[in-house]
Amino acid sequence: MKADNLIVTLTIEFAISIVNYAELLEANKKYVIARQLLKSGTSIGANVHEAQNAESQADFIHKMKIAAKETEETEYWLLICKNVESYPDCKILEEQLLTIKRILNKIIITCKTK
C-alpha cells in the first residue's frame, strides 16, 4: 500500500471492507446486491489507484471524478442494505464511504482551481 497517500490507503481499506461485506451477503444468498456493491465499492479504489499515474492533470481529475461517481453508486447500494432488515449492519461502511467522498471532492475542487 502507498501509506504516504491518504486517499489511496483509505480506498484500499474500503475495498477490503466491501469484499468482506459482500462475502457475508453471499453467504446469506444475497447475490445480486453483493455483486453490485462489490463492483462499485472496489471500483472507487481502482480509479483512485489508476489516477496516480495519470497522463495529465485533466486525466487525473477525470479518473477522480469517475471514482466520485462510483461512491454515489456505492452509497445507493449501502442505502438499500441499510434499509433491508435481513441484511447485516453496514454503518461502518457508510462512515468509511463518507470520509472517502469528502476527500475525493476536496481533491477534485483543489485540482480544478490550480
Secondary structure, 3 states (H helix, E strand, C coil): CCCCCHHHHHHHHHHHHHHHHHHHHHHCCCHHHHHHHHHHHHHHHHHHHHHCCCCCHHHHHHHHHHHHHHHHHHHHHHHHHHHCCCCCCCHHHHHHHHHHHHHHHHHHHHHHCC
